[in-house]
């Protein structure tokens, strides 16, 4: 029912207004980046070290472009100086350490 009402009214609106409504709806879905405490950061760091030393598969939840993303694969680089990690998967994912939210080891 709600969808029908949106379609009905958007046909009477200017294209610019329809675009603004679509952007507003998209902004409502944006996620806020959580702030990790020291314990969570340390736990993630330990899991990353364990995974790279034992060649384990990890699943990493990270924040990028206002949304949460998941990346799964084996770690092949941890760059502490430039603060990023690289995962060996189809996309060769590069994740900024500041955007890392959670690490799970398979």
N, C-alpha and C positions, 0 to 999 in steps of 0.2 A: 504494500500500500504506500509506504513512504517513498519508494522509488518512483512510483507513478506520479506522485505530487511533484517531485523534483523535475522529472521530465516535462511535466505540464508547464511549470513556471519558467524553466530555462528556455523554452521556446519563445517566450515573450520578452526575454532579456537581451540586452546588447551582448555581443560576443566578448567584449572586454570584461563585463560583469560575470559571465559564465567562467571565464578564465580565472578571475579573482576568486570565485567560489571554489573552483577546483584546487587552486593553490592553498586556500584556507583549509580545505578538507585534508590535503596532504600534510600540511603543517601540524594538524591535530594528531597525526600518526607518528610524528617525530618522537624519538626517545631521548631522555636526558642521560648523559654519561654519569655513571655512579662514581662516587669517590670511595676508593679502597682504603682500608685502614692498614697499618704497618703489618699486622699479622697476616692479612690476606696477600699482601705483596710478597712477604717472605715465603709463604706457602707456595705461591705461584712460582717464585724463583727456584725453590727447592725441586718442584716437579719438573721444571724446565731442565735443570741440571741433571736430574735423574734420567730424564728422557734422552738427552743428547749423549750422555755417557754410556747408556745401555741400549742405544738405538731403538727406542720404544716409539710407538705411534701415540700421538697426542691429538686431542680435540680441544681447540682453543676458541673461546668466546671472546670477541673483541668488538670495540665500538668504532664505527667508521661511517662518515656521511650521515650522521643523525640516526643511525639504525644499528642494531646488534647483528653481528655476523658470526658464522661458525666456520672454522677451517680445520681440516683433519689431514694428518700426514705425519711424516717423520721430520724432526728438526734437522737441518743441516748447517745452520749458522745461528749463533747468538753473538751479536755485536753490542757489547756493553758501552763502548765509547760513543757510538752513533745511536744507541738505544733502539735497536730493532732486532727482530728474529726473522728467519726465513724457514718456511716449511716446504718440504719436497712433496708437492702434490701436482695435480694437473695445471694449476694456475701459477705455481711457484710463488705462493703467497708471502708477502712481506708485511709484517705487522710491527707497528711502533709499540715499544714497551709501555708507553704511557697510555695506550689504548687497550691494553690487555686487561680483560676482566676476570676470566677464569681459565684454568688449565685442568684438563682431565686426561689421565693416562689410561690407554686401553690395554 
